[in-house]
Amino acid sequence: MQSLLCIMDNIIDLNKLELGTHVYDFQLDSAYLSGIEKSELLGGNVTVKAELDLRPASMLLHVWVDGTVQVTCDRCLDSMDIAMSADDDMEIESDAQSIDLNWLAYELIVVNLPIVHFHNPGDCNPQMDALLQQHLRSTLAEPENAS
């Protein structure tokens, strides 16, 4: 159950929650994702589901993200979409006062991005691809004999 008194802008006030399971569903859109300073994300639309299990001695949070994010292609520098689906369990510290679900979902997205982002073959910007091909070496040079 989602209590509107306990959540504002996807920040959960833990002091107002009763023991039990609490479920939260929301979207992270391009406005949020592209608004994070120094982020590699250009935008996107990601569905987030979070389930908080609040017990007397512990708090467990399971977060799922599913959707698409936009990043810059490392090869042609154009924008590209990456499908994103990930989940994680985390234990919340007992002295925590609140949980920012937006930020936790963002971190889950970023941690699960591929290290290198590039279009499928043939999908890169053709002008940049042609320029790149002009500067690629086609064979490795033989090392000079040092004798």
N, C-alpha and C positions, 0 to 999 in steps of 0.2 A: 504494500500500500504506500502511496506517496502522499506525504503530508505537506500541503502548501505552506503551512506555518513554519516548517522546518527547513525550507529550501528557497533561496532567492538567487536568481541568475546561476543556478546549478551549483551553488555553494551550500552545503548542508550544515546547519547549526546542530551539532551533536548534543548540545545541552537541552534541546527541546524534543528530542526523540525518545520514544518509549522502547523498551527491549523488544526484540523481534526482528523480522526481516522487512526491509524497506526496499522497494524497487523504483528506479528512476529511468525514464526513457526521454531522450532529447536528441536534437540535431546540432552538430557543429557545422556552420556554413562558411562560405568564402569570406564573409565579413570578419568572422572571428579568426579563422585560420591565417588569412593574409595580414591580419592586424597585429600579429605577434612579432615584435622586434627581433631582428637577426634570425628569423626562421627561414628554412629552405622551402617552406610551403607557400605557394602562390595563391592557393584557394582550395576549394573542394566542397564536398557535401558528405558528411559522415554521420551515420546513425550511431548513437551511443546508448548502451544499456548498462546500468550499474545496479548491483544487488548488495546491499549492506546488511550483514547479519550482526546485530547488536546484542551481545551477551553480557552478563554481569562482569565477567573478568576479561573479555576480549571483544574486539571488533574486527570482523573480516569483511573485505570488500572484493567483489569480483566485478571486473569491468570488461565489456565487449565493445569493439569498434568494427564497423562495417560500412564501406562506401568507397569513394574515390577522392584522391587528393591530386592537386596539380603541383608539379615541380618543374625545374628547368632541366632540359636534356643536356647531359654533360658533353655531348658530341656536337650538336648543332645550335644549342642555346635557346631553342624555341621551347614554349610551354608544352608539357605532356601530362597525360593522366596516368595515375598508378592506382590500380585496384588495391584496396586495403581491407584486410580482415584479420583481427588479432584479439586475444583476450589475455587477462592476467589476474591472478589472485594477489592480494596484498593484505598484510596485517596492519591495522591502524594503531598507532601508539595510544596508550590508555589516557594520556594527558592531553590529547588533541581536542581542540574546541570546535573545529570545523573541518570540512573536507571540500576542496575545490574540484568538483568533478570535471569541469572544463579542462583544467590544467592536467589532471591525471590522464584524461582521454588524449589530450594533445601529446603528452609524453609517450603514451603507449603507441600512438601513430608514428611518431618520429623514430622511436627505437626500433620499430618493425619495418621501416623503409629499407629498400635495398641500398647497399653502399654506393653503387654506381647507377645512375639513371640514364637510360638511353632508349630511343625509339626502336621499334622493330626494324630490321633491314628494309630500306626503301621508304621509310616513313619520315626520315629526317628532312629538314629544310633542304631542297635540292641545290640552292645557291651556296649554302654553307657547306654542304656535303662535297660539292665540286671543288670549292676552295680548299677544304681539308685534304681531298685526294691529291691536289697539286703539291702538298707539303709532306705527304707520307713517303717514307722510304719503302721501296718495294722489296729490296733484299738487304741483308746485313753485309756490311763491308768486312772483308777478310782482314784479320789483324796483321799489321806489318811484322815481318820477321825481324826480331831484335838481335840477330847474331852479328 
